[in-house]
């Protein structure tokens, strides 16, 4: 699908709106002294950018199809205890 100027503008507008709200809510995490906390917050911003692009690039799809596109390549970060080989030792 070719990206038109409208699509790029939509990407920017969506990301600006989503990121602005997220930064306001996660400012402590984004400026944390803990590297892992900061990285998780930055990954969330990257996911917002991705979602903005998918939504802008799939204007002609139904909401359900867009949802499937977003979730199809999204793998949520697992907590340490849920990762294979990282269970608690007894």
Secondary structure, 3 states (H helix, E strand, C coil): CCCCHHHHHHHHHHHHHHHHHHHHHCHHHHCCCCHHHHHHHHHHHHHHHHHHHHHHHCCCCCHHHHHHHHHHCCCCCCCHHHCCCCCCCC
